[in-house]
Amino acid sequence: MKVVVDLNVLLDVVQKRDKFYLSSAAVLESVVEKKVQGFIPAHLITTLYYLTARYSSKENADLLIEWILTHFQIGVETKQEFLKAISLDFADLKTR
């Protein structure tokens, strides 16, 4: 199975955000253990690097990006994929 991992899932683990940490860590564990094939959007890398370098350190940002590139494939989003995502009625893509 293929899964696309959102920036917030990675931030939940990196920042140890209590409410979502266990669920997000389980998703990452599934990717690392190759139970699922993990994909991330390309823009996630630069955003995560910036946030980690700013609020932690450049060294931690370098290590995190290296880890991500070891375990995840880089996805390329198309207009059709966004249209399909909107049709799935997930709250992430809705204003209400």
C-alpha positions, 0 to 999 in steps of 0.5 A, spaced: 500 500 500 502 507 498 501 512 503 502 520 502 505 523 509 503 530 511 507 535 514 503 535 520 505 527 521 512 528 521 511 535 525 507 531 530 513 526 531 519 531 531 516 536 536 513 530 540 506 533 540 502 529 545 495 529 542 497 526 535 504 523 537 502 516 538 498 515 531 503 519 527 509 515 530 505 509 528 505 511 521 512 513 520 514 506 523 509 502 518 514 506 513 520 504 516 518 497 517 516 497 509 509 495 511 507 501 507 510 505 501 511 512 504 511 518 499 511 525 501 510 531 497 516 535 494 515 542 498 515 538 504 522 537 504 524 545 504 518 547 509 520 541 514 528 543 513 526 551 515 522 549 521 527 544 524 533 549 522 530 555 525 527 552 532 532 546 533 539 546 529 541 546 522 545 539 524 538 536 526 535 539 520 540 535 516 539 529 519 532 529 519 532 530 511 537 525 510 532 520 514 526 522 510 530 521 504 532 514 506 525 512 507 520 516 503 519 517 496 518 524 493 511 524 490 509 529 484 502 532 485 498 533 479 491 537 478 487 531 477 490 528 484 488 534 488 481 534 484 480 527 487 482 529 494 477 534 494 472 529 492 474 524 498 471 529 503 476 529 508 476 535 512 483 537 511 481 540 504 475 543 506 473 550 509 467 548 514 
